[in-house]
Amino acid sequence: MPALEPTLYPDHVVPFDGAFSLSDFSTVPPGDSARGKALKKELKALVAQLHDLQRKLYADGRHSVLTVFQAMDAAGKDGTIRKVFSGVNPTGFRTSAFEAPSGRERKHDFLWRCQRALPMRGKIGIFNRSHYEEVLVVRVKPELLAAQKLPNIDPATIWNERLESIRDWERHLARNGVVVVKFWLNLSHDEQRRRLLARIDRPEKNWKFDAADLDERLLWDDYMHAYAEALAATSRPHAPWYAIPADYKPYMRVAVARIMVHTLENLDMAYPEPSTEHLQLLEAGRERLLDQE
């Protein structure tokens, strides 16, 4: 079973034993971390490394990588995905953004739509929001659960049952060659307020503003409780959660890029070795080309 050894950024890895507390994870980078131009230069180099590693992943064809992003509004999911994966070949990369389930999706189990969006072997898949919405937003807003028309709902047990289903599903994925790595972009309440105000005050950001974000902000404490329980219950060696400080975007993006490079570098990947027959075909092709004017 492929598993990411949490040797990089151990301070950001959500413990695998369930002993997780939000207070143990800062929303700001470590005091000794790089800033400004140094991070910009490093991100450029990491993007180039990801390009090369994704080519090897595709050529090797035995693994796929599922990268999950979860965060509160304005944490920077879209920008992080755009910046970190800007050098990846689009043919080996797919982003799935999960909004409110459609009528058809609500007629299936809650994992169905995510199962359908999984990356094929050799490819990287991004979940911008994910199956975790079912133990986050649906938990915070019980009316969404009622709309799913499930039989025999027990409010006292359903969230633990769903977290168990997620753990089992992610273990199943890992057993079948899917490398699962999950990022929670850990944004502070104050920084979210500043970014939402920027969407109002800066004309080029006006299009991003949604009044519904302000309603969600009123439920901050409920969301933090739901996140704490979800991350504690589902961070495992084969599907680790990283709580990435999100108050400073340049650090956040470099941290995600480093972990992605680390994840791919630790896979057993290689370019296929040509067979004897194929080597003979290559040599014959070389001779034909050299003979041509």
PyMOL commands that set and color helices and strands:
alter all, ss='L'
color gray80, all
select helices_A, chain A and resi 10-12+22-24+36-60+77-84+90-92+103-106+112-116+131-135+137-140+142-146+158-175+189-201+203-208+211-217+220-234+249-265+276-291
alter helices_A, ss='H'
color red, helices_A
select strands_A, chain A and resi 64-71+93-97+124-128+178-186+241-245
alter strands_A, ss='S'
color yellow, strands_A
deselect
rebuild
show_as cartoon
